[in-house]
Amino acid sequence: MTTHHVPGDEPEFYYDVKTGEVLEGKTIGWQDRMGPYATRDAAEHALERARARTRAWDKEDAED
């Protein structure tokens, strides 16, 4: 899906947690998306990064 942008307006990318797809622009409801991300690559790895942060926070909590 291609979205047209206003000149000078940078696209935003979202990760669809239901399908695992990266979407350009707000094409789905907030409950099924993560983002916005500045790049497609960042959106593609959103779930991995979120899981890594959660593991790190869990480890910190266990150490307290």
PyMOL Python script that loads the backbone (N, CA, C, O; Angstrom):
from pymol import cmd

cmd.read_pdbstr("""\
ATOM      1  N   MET A   1       0.847  -1.171   0.000  1.00  0.00           N
ATOM      2  CA  MET A   1       0.000   0.000   0.000  1.00  0.00           C
ATOM      3  C   MET A   1       0.892   1.234   0.000  1.00  0.00           C
ATOM      4  O   MET A   1       1.806   1.323   0.820  1.00  0.00           O
ATOM      5  N   THR A   2       0.658   2.163  -0.874  1.00  0.00           N
ATOM      6  CA  THR A   2       1.430   3.389  -0.960  1.00  0.00           C
ATOM      7  C   THR A   2       0.551   4.553  -0.540  1.00  0.00           C
ATOM      8  O   THR A   2      -0.592   4.676  -0.979  1.00  0.00           O
ATOM      9  N   THR A   3       1.099   5.405   0.314  1.00  0.00           N
ATOM     10  CA  THR A   3       0.383   6.582   0.778  1.00  0.00           C
ATOM     11  C   THR A   3       1.076   7.805   0.217  1.00  0.00           C
ATOM     12  O   THR A   3       2.305   7.865   0.208  1.00  0.00           O
ATOM     13  N   HIS A   4       0.319   8.776  -0.250  1.00  0.00           N
ATOM     14  CA  HIS A   4       0.903  10.013  -0.754  1.00  0.00           C
ATOM     15  C   HIS A   4       1.110  10.978   0.397  1.00  0.00           C
ATOM     16  O   HIS A   4       0.280  11.067   1.302  1.00  0.00           O
ATOM     17  N   HIS A   5       2.216  11.699   0.362  1.00  0.00           N
ATOM     18  CA  HIS A   5       2.573  12.591   1.445  1.00  0.00           C
ATOM     19  C   HIS A   5       2.694  14.019   0.946  1.00  0.00           C
ATOM     20  O   HIS A   5       2.973  14.278  -0.224  1.00  0.00           O
ATOM     21  N   VAL A   6       2.477  14.923   1.869  1.00  0.00           N
ATOM     22  CA  VAL A   6       2.697  16.334   1.603  1.00  0.00           C
ATOM     23  C   VAL A   6       4.200  16.539   1.513  1.00  0.00           C
ATOM     24  O   VAL A   6       4.935  15.997   2.338  1.00  0.00           O
ATOM     25  N   PRO A   7       4.685  17.307   0.533  1.00  0.00           N
ATOM     26  CA  PRO A   7       6.129  17.530   0.439  1.00  0.00           C
ATOM     27  C   PRO A   7       6.697  18.017   1.766  1.00  0.00           C
ATOM     28  O   PRO A   7       6.151  18.927   2.390  1.00  0.00           O
ATOM     29  N   GLY A   8       7.793  17.407   2.189  1.00  0.00           N
ATOM     30  CA  GLY A   8       8.428  17.759   3.454  1.00  0.00           C
ATOM     31  C   GLY A   8       7.865  16.980   4.640  1.00  0.00           C
ATOM     32  O   GLY A   8       8.439  17.010   5.729  1.00  0.00           O
ATOM     33  N   ASP A   9       6.756  16.288   4.439  1.00  0.00           N
ATOM     34  CA  ASP A   9       6.146  15.482   5.490  1.00  0.00           C
ATOM     35  C   ASP A   9       6.714  14.072   5.407  1.00  0.00           C
ATOM     36  O   ASP A   9       6.552  13.396   4.391  1.00  0.00           O
ATOM     37  N   GLU A  10       7.370  13.629   6.457  1.00  0.00           N
ATOM     38  CA  GLU A  10       7.997  12.306   6.451  1.00  0.00           C
ATOM     39  C   GLU A  10       6.959  11.226   6.747  1.00  0.00           C
ATOM     40  O   GLU A  10       6.075  11.429   7.579  1.00  0.00           O
ATOM     41  N   PRO A  11       7.058  10.095   6.082  1.00  0.00           N
ATOM     42  CA  PRO A  11       6.109   9.004   6.353  1.00  0.00           C
ATOM     43  C   PRO A  11       6.341   8.403   7.734  1.00  0.00           C
ATOM     44  O   PRO A  11       7.454   8.439   8.259  1.00  0.00           O
ATOM     45  N   GLU A  12       5.289   7.857   8.311  1.00  0.00           N
ATOM     46  CA  GLU A  12       5.389   7.138   9.569  1.00  0.00           C
ATOM     47  C   GLU A  12       5.019   5.698   9.307  1.00  0.00           C
ATOM     48  O   GLU A  12       4.129   5.414   8.506  1.00  0.00           O
ATOM     49  N   PHE A  13       5.699   4.791   9.979  1.00  0.00           N
ATOM     50  CA  PHE A  13       5.459   3.370   9.796  1.00  0.00           C
ATOM     51  C   PHE A  13       4.945   2.766  11.095  1.00  0.00           C
ATOM     52  O   PHE A  13       5.320   3.183  12.191  1.00  0.00           O
ATOM     53  N   TYR A  14       4.079   1.778  10.942  1.00  0.00           N
ATOM     54  CA  TYR A  14       3.470   1.111  12.087  1.00  0.00           C
ATOM     55  C   TYR A  14       3.606  -0.392  11.918  1.00  0.00           C
ATOM     56  O   TYR A  14       3.651  -0.906  10.800  1.00  0.00           O
ATOM     57  N   TYR A  15       3.670  -1.088  13.048  1.00  0.00           N
ATOM     58  CA  TYR A  15       3.717  -2.543  13.040  1.00  0.00           C
ATOM     59  C   TYR A  15       2.338  -3.049  13.429  1.00  0.00           C
ATOM     60  O   TYR A  15       1.810  -2.677  14.477  1.00  0.00           O
ATOM     61  N   ASP A  16       1.752  -3.895  12.591  1.00  0.00           N
ATOM     62  CA  ASP A  16       0.440  -4.493  12.846  1.00  0.00           C
ATOM     63  C   ASP A  16       0.666  -5.766  13.653  1.00  0.00           C
ATOM     64  O   ASP A  16       1.204  -6.744  13.133  1.00  0.00           O
ATOM     65  N   VAL A  17       0.257  -5.759  14.929  1.00  0.00           N
ATOM     66  CA  VAL A  17       0.530  -6.897  15.805  1.00  0.00           C
ATOM     67  C   VAL A  17      -0.299  -8.125  15.444  1.00  0.00           C
ATOM     68  O   VAL A  17       0.073  -9.242  15.804  1.00  0.00           O
ATOM     69  N   LYS A  18      -1.405  -7.944  14.746  1.00  0.00           N
ATOM     70  CA  LYS A  18      -2.227  -9.092  14.340  1.00  0.00           C
ATOM     71  C   LYS A  18      -1.627  -9.833  13.152  1.00  0.00           C
ATOM     72  O   LYS A  18      -1.603 -11.063  13.135  1.00  0.00           O
ATOM     73  N   THR A  19      -1.146  -9.094  12.165  1.00  0.00           N
ATOM     74  CA  THR A  19      -0.668  -9.722  10.928  1.00  0.00           C
ATOM     75  C   THR A  19       0.846  -9.796  10.825  1.00  0.00           C
ATOM     76  O   THR A  19       1.374 -10.576  10.034  1.00  0.00           O
ATOM     77  N   GLY A  20       1.559  -8.984  11.623  1.00  0.00           N
ATOM     78  CA  GLY A  20       3.010  -8.935  11.535  1.00  0.00           C
ATOM     79  C   GLY A  20       3.502  -8.077  10.383  1.00  0.00           C
ATOM     80  O   GLY A  20       4.689  -8.082  10.060  1.00  0.00           O
ATOM     81  N   GLU A  21       2.592  -7.341   9.766  1.00  0.00           N
ATOM     82  CA  GLU A  21       2.960  -6.496   8.626  1.00  0.00           C
ATOM     83  C   GLU A  21       3.385  -5.107   9.082  1.00  0.00           C
ATOM     84  O   GLU A  21       2.970  -4.633  10.140  1.00  0.00           O
ATOM     85  N   VAL A  22       4.210  -4.468   8.279  1.00  0.00           N
ATOM     86  CA  VAL A  22       4.556  -3.070   8.470  1.00  0.00           C
ATOM     87  C   VAL A  22       3.667  -2.260   7.545  1.00  0.00           C
ATOM     88  O   VAL A  22       3.556  -2.543   6.352  1.00  0.00           O
ATOM     89  N   LEU A  23       3.037  -1.246   8.123  1.00  0.00           N
ATOM     90  CA  LEU A  23       2.112  -0.403   7.371  1.00  0.00           C
ATOM     91  C   LEU A  23       2.633   1.020   7.337  1.00  0.00           C
ATOM     92  O   LEU A  23       3.254   1.489   8.291  1.00  0.00           O
ATOM     93  N   GLU A  24       2.383   1.688   6.256  1.00  0.00           N
ATOM     94  CA  GLU A  24       2.755   3.095   6.154  1.00  0.00           C
ATOM     95  C   GLU A  24       1.513   3.924   6.424  1.00  0.00           C
ATOM     96  O   GLU A  24       0.519   3.830   5.703  1.00  0.00           O
ATOM     97  N   GLY A  25       1.580   4.735   7.469  1.00  0.00           N
ATOM     98  CA  GLY A  25       0.437   5.552   7.847  1.00  0.00           C
ATOM     99  C   GLY A  25      -0.512   4.800   8.770  1.00  0.00           C
ATOM    100  O   GLY A  25      -0.409   3.585   8.940  1.00  0.00           O
ATOM    101  N   LYS A  26      -1.440   5.551   9.363  1.00  0.00           N
ATOM    102  CA  LYS A  26      -2.413   4.976  10.302  1.00  0.00           C
ATOM    103  C   LYS A  26      -3.544   4.330   9.517  1.00  0.00           C
ATOM    104  O   LYS A  26      -4.585   4.950   9.299  1.00  0.00           O
ATOM    105  N   THR A  27      -3.346   3.103   9.097  1.00  0.00           N
ATOM    106  CA  THR A  27      -4.351   2.419   8.283  1.00  0.00           C
ATOM    107  C   THR A  27      -5.202   1.452   9.095  1.00  0.00           C
ATOM    108  O   THR A  27      -6.163   0.884   8.575  1.00  0.00           O
ATOM    109  N   ILE A  28      -4.853   1.258  10.378  1.00  0.00           N
ATOM    110  CA  ILE A  28      -5.619   0.364  11.247  1.00  0.00           C
ATOM    111  C   ILE A  28      -5.818   1.048  12.591  1.00  0.00           C
ATOM    112  O   ILE A  28      -5.179   2.061  12.877  1.00  0.00           O
ATOM    113  N   GLY A  29      -6.696   0.500  13.413  1.00  0.00           N
ATOM    114  CA  GLY A  29      -6.970   1.065  14.729  1.00  0.00           C
ATOM    115  C   GLY A  29      -5.788   0.972  15.671  1.00  0.00           C
ATOM    116  O   GLY A  29      -4.892   0.153  15.471  1.00  0.00           O
ATOM    117  N   TRP A  30      -5.780   1.799  16.688  1.00  0.00           N
ATOM    118  CA  TRP A  30      -4.655   1.886  17.623  1.00  0.00           C
ATOM    119  C   TRP A  30      -4.430   0.596  18.397  1.00  0.00           C
ATOM    120  O   TRP A  30      -3.296   0.299  18.774  1.00  0.00           O
ATOM    121  N   GLN A  31      -5.484  -0.179  18.645  1.00  0.00           N
ATOM    122  CA  GLN A  31      -5.334  -1.374  19.467  1.00  0.00           C
ATOM    123  C   GLN A  31      -4.522  -2.469  18.787  1.00  0.00           C
ATOM    124  O   GLN A  31      -4.055  -3.387  19.461  1.00  0.00           O
ATOM    125  N   ASP A  32      -4.342  -2.398  17.486  1.00  0.00           N
ATOM    126  CA  ASP A  32      -3.601  -3.423  16.747  1.00  0.00           C
ATOM    127  C   ASP A  32      -2.278  -2.925  16.176  1.00  0.00           C
ATOM    128  O   ASP A  32      -1.649  -3.627  15.385  1.00  0.00           O
ATOM    129  N   ARG A  33      -1.848  -1.732  16.559  1.00  0.00           N
ATOM    130  CA  ARG A  33      -0.618  -1.217  15.958  1.00  0.00           C
ATOM    131  C   ARG A  33       0.373  -0.738  17.007  1.00  0.00           C
ATOM    132  O   ARG A  33       0.003  -0.306  18.099  1.00  0.00           O
ATOM    133  N   MET A  34       1.633  -0.829  16.640  1.00  0.00           N
ATOM    134  CA  MET A  34       2.729  -0.266  17.428  1.00  0.00           C
ATOM    135  C   MET A  34       3.372   0.813  16.570  1.00  0.00           C
ATOM    136  O   MET A  34       3.551   0.632  15.366  1.00  0.00           O
ATOM    137  N   GLY A  35       3.713   1.915  17.182  1.00  0.00           N
ATOM    138  CA  GLY A  35       4.352   2.982  16.434  1.00  0.00           C
ATOM    139  C   GLY A  35       3.785   4.325  16.815  1.00  0.00           C
ATOM    140  O   GLY A  35       2.972   4.421  17.735  1.00  0.00           O
ATOM    141  N   PRO A  36       4.194   5.340  16.134  1.00  0.00           N
ATOM    142  CA  PRO A  36       4.865   5.355  14.840  1.00  0.00           C
ATOM    143  C   PRO A  36       6.379   5.204  14.950  1.00  0.00           C
ATOM    144  O   PRO A  36       6.991   5.506  15.974  1.00  0.00           O
ATOM    145  N   TYR A  37       6.948   4.729  13.859  1.00  0.00           N
ATOM    146  CA  TYR A  37       8.394   4.599  13.713  1.00  0.00           C
ATOM    147  C   TYR A  37       8.817   5.413  12.500  1.00  0.00           C
ATOM    148  O   TYR A  37       8.068   5.544  11.532  1.00  0.00           O
ATOM    149  N   ALA A  38      10.019   5.954  12.565  1.00  0.00           N
ATOM    150  CA  ALA A  38      10.511   6.819  11.488  1.00  0.00           C
ATOM    151  C   ALA A  38      10.889   6.035  10.239  1.00  0.00           C
ATOM    152  O   ALA A  38      10.864   6.571   9.131  1.00  0.00           O
ATOM    153  N   THR A  39      11.242   4.754  10.421  1.00  0.00           N
ATOM    154  CA  THR A  39      11.679   3.961   9.269  1.00  0.00           C
ATOM    155  C   THR A  39      10.927   2.637   9.214  1.00  0.00           C
ATOM    156  O   THR A  39      10.412   2.156  10.223  1.00  0.00           O
ATOM    157  N   ARG A  40      10.873   2.066   8.037  1.00  0.00           N
ATOM    158  CA  ARG A  40      10.262   0.745   7.856  1.00  0.00           C
ATOM    159  C   ARG A  40      11.035  -0.303   8.666  1.00  0.00           C
ATOM    160  O   ARG A  40      10.432  -1.191   9.268  1.00  0.00           O
ATOM    161  N   ASP A  41      12.361  -0.198   8.678  1.00  0.00           N
ATOM    162  CA  ASP A  41      13.189  -1.147   9.405  1.00  0.00           C
ATOM    163  C   ASP A  41      12.878  -1.120  10.899  1.00  0.00           C
ATOM    164  O   ASP A  41      12.770  -2.174  11.525  1.00  0.00           O
ATOM    165  N   ALA A  42      12.736   0.055  11.469  1.00  0.00           N
ATOM    166  CA  ALA A  42      12.410   0.157  12.895  1.00  0.00           C
ATOM    167  C   ALA A  42      11.062  -0.493  13.182  1.00  0.00           C
ATOM    168  O   ALA A  42      10.914  -1.183  14.190  1.00  0.00           O
ATOM    169  N   ALA A  43      10.088  -0.285  12.321  1.00  0.00           N
ATOM    170  CA  ALA A  43       8.777  -0.897  12.506  1.00  0.00           C
ATOM    171  C   ALA A  43       8.853  -2.414  12.373  1.00  0.00           C
ATOM    172  O   ALA A  43       8.179  -3.133  13.110  1.00  0.00           O
ATOM    173  N   GLU A  44       9.668  -2.907  11.439  1.00  0.00           N
ATOM    174  CA  GLU A  44       9.809  -4.351  11.239  1.00  0.00           C
ATOM    175  C   GLU A  44      10.342  -5.044  12.492  1.00  0.00           C
ATOM    176  O   GLU A  44      10.016  -6.204  12.744  1.00  0.00           O
ATOM    177  N   HIS A  45      11.151  -4.350  13.269  1.00  0.00           N
ATOM    178  CA  HIS A  45      11.768  -4.937  14.455  1.00  0.00           C
ATOM    179  C   HIS A  45      11.118  -4.471  15.755  1.00  0.00           C
ATOM    180  O   HIS A  45      11.680  -4.675  16.831  1.00  0.00           O
ATOM    181  N   ALA A  46       9.960  -3.858  15.673  1.00  0.00           N
ATOM    182  CA  ALA A  46       9.294  -3.295  16.844  1.00  0.00           C
ATOM    183  C   ALA A  46       9.005  -4.348  17.902  1.00  0.00           C
ATOM    184  O   ALA A  46       9.291  -4.130  19.080  1.00  0.00           O
ATOM    185  N   LEU A  47       8.458  -5.457  17.517  1.00  0.00           N
ATOM    186  CA  LEU A  47       8.097  -6.490  18.478  1.00  0.00           C
ATOM    187  C   LEU A  47       9.336  -7.087  19.144  1.00  0.00           C
ATOM    188  O   LEU A  47       9.334  -7.344  20.348  1.00  0.00           O
ATOM    189  N   GLU A  48      10.382  -7.306  18.370  1.00  0.00           N
ATOM    190  CA  GLU A  48      11.637  -7.829  18.934  1.00  0.00           C
ATOM    191  C   GLU A  48      12.200  -6.871  19.974  1.00  0.00           C
ATOM    192  O   GLU A  48      12.629  -7.292  21.048  1.00  0.00           O
ATOM    193  N   ARG A  49      12.195  -5.583  19.652  1.00  0.00           N
ATOM    194  CA  ARG A  49      12.741  -4.590  20.580  1.00  0.00           C
ATOM    195  C   ARG A  49      11.887  -4.494  21.840  1.00  0.00           C
ATOM    196  O   ARG A  49      12.421  -4.360  22.942  1.00  0.00           O
ATOM    197  N   ALA A  50      10.576  -4.562  21.687  1.00  0.00           N
ATOM    198  CA  ALA A  50       9.693  -4.515  22.849  1.00  0.00           C
ATOM    199  C   ALA A  50       9.929  -5.718  23.750  1.00  0.00           C
ATOM    200  O   ALA A  50       9.970  -5.575  24.972  1.00  0.00           O
ATOM    201  N   ARG A  51      10.084  -6.893  23.169  1.00  0.00           N
ATOM    202  CA  ARG A  51      10.354  -8.101  23.967  1.00  0.00           C
ATOM    203  C   ARG A  51      11.684  -7.992  24.696  1.00  0.00           C
ATOM    204  O   ARG A  51      11.788  -8.391  25.856  1.00  0.00           O
ATOM    205  N   ALA A  52      12.702  -7.457  24.027  1.00  0.00           N
ATOM    206  CA  ALA A  52      14.018  -7.303  24.647  1.00  0.00           C
ATOM    207  C   ALA A  52      13.947  -6.329  25.824  1.00  0.00           C
ATOM    208  O   ALA A  52      14.551  -6.578  26.868  1.00  0.00           O
ATOM    209  N   ARG A  53      13.223  -5.232  25.668  1.00  0.00           N
ATOM    210  CA  ARG A  53      13.071  -4.273  26.769  1.00  0.00           C
ATOM    211  C   ARG A  53      12.332  -4.907  27.942  1.00  0.00           C
ATOM    212  O   ARG A  53      12.704  -4.703  29.098  1.00  0.00           O
ATOM    213  N   THR A  54      11.296  -5.670  27.649  1.00  0.00           N
ATOM    214  CA  THR A  54      10.541  -6.325  28.717  1.00  0.00           C
ATOM    215  C   THR A  54      11.419  -7.303  29.484  1.00  0.00           C
ATOM    216  O   THR A  54      11.366  -7.350  30.713  1.00  0.00           O
ATOM    217  N   ARG A  55      12.231  -8.090  28.767  1.00  0.00           N
ATOM    218  CA  ARG A  55      13.143  -9.024  29.433  1.00  0.00           C
ATOM    219  C   ARG A  55      14.134  -8.269  30.326  1.00  0.00           C
ATOM    220  O   ARG A  55      14.421  -8.704  31.441  1.00  0.00           O
ATOM    221  N   ALA A  56      14.656  -7.143  29.837  1.00  0.00           N
ATOM    222  CA  ALA A  56      15.612  -6.356  30.614  1.00  0.00           C
ATOM    223  C   ALA A  56      14.947  -5.790  31.866  1.00  0.00           C
ATOM    224  O   ALA A  56      15.546  -5.802  32.941  1.00  0.00           O
ATOM    225  N   TRP A  57      13.729  -5.300  31.741  1.00  0.00           N
ATOM    226  CA  TRP A  57      13.013  -4.757  32.909  1.00  0.00           C
ATOM    227  C   TRP A  57      12.698  -5.869  33.903  1.00  0.00           C
ATOM    228  O   TRP A  57      12.806  -5.670  35.113  1.00  0.00           O
ATOM    229  N   ASP A  58      12.305  -7.049  33.395  1.00  0.00           N
ATOM    230  CA  ASP A  58      12.038  -8.180  34.283  1.00  0.00           C
ATOM    231  C   ASP A  58      13.297  -8.571  35.053  1.00  0.00           C
ATOM    232  O   ASP A  58      13.229  -8.876  36.244  1.00  0.00           O
ATOM    233  N   LYS A  59      14.434  -8.561  34.381  1.00  0.00           N
ATOM    234  CA  LYS A  59      15.698  -8.900  35.033  1.00  0.00           C
ATOM    235  C   LYS A  59      16.026  -7.885  36.123  1.00  0.00           C
ATOM    236  O   LYS A  59      16.445  -8.255  37.220  1.00  0.00           O
ATOM    237  N   GLU A  60      15.829  -6.581  35.808  1.00  0.00           N
ATOM    238  CA  GLU A  60      16.074  -5.537  36.807  1.00  0.00           C
ATOM    239  C   GLU A  60      15.157  -5.719  38.015  1.00  0.00           C
ATOM    240  O   GLU A  60      15.605  -5.590  39.154  1.00  0.00           O
ATOM    241  N   ASP A  61      13.891  -6.016  37.779  1.00  0.00           N
ATOM    242  CA  ASP A  61      12.952  -6.222  38.888  1.00  0.00           C
ATOM    243  C   ASP A  61      13.357  -7.404  39.746  1.00  0.00           C
ATOM    244  O   ASP A  61      13.218  -7.358  40.968  1.00  0.00           O
ATOM    245  N   ALA A  62      13.860  -8.472  39.120  1.00  0.00           N
ATOM    246  CA  ALA A  62      14.268  -9.658  39.861  1.00  0.00           C
ATOM    247  C   ALA A  62      15.487  -9.386  40.725  1.00  0.00           C
ATOM    248  O   ALA A  62      15.666 -10.024  41.763  1.00  0.00           O
ATOM    249  N   GLU A  63      16.329  -8.443  40.307  1.00  0.00           N
ATOM    250  CA  GLU A  63      17.547  -8.112  41.046  1.00  0.00           C
ATOM    251  C   GLU A  63      17.271  -7.207  42.241  1.00  0.00           C
ATOM    252  O   GLU A  63      18.097  -7.108  43.148  1.00  0.00           O
ATOM    253  N   ASP A  64      16.121  -6.548  42.247  1.00  0.00           N
ATOM    254  CA  ASP A  64      15.790  -5.617  43.356  1.00  0.00           C
ATOM    255  C   ASP A  64      15.326  -6.336  44.583  1.00  0.00           C
ATOM    256  O   ASP A  64      15.014  -5.700  45.590  1.00  0.00           O
TER     257      ASP A  64
END
""", "prot")
cmd.dss("prot")
cmd.show_as("cartoon", "prot")
cmd.util.cbc("prot")
cmd.orient("prot")
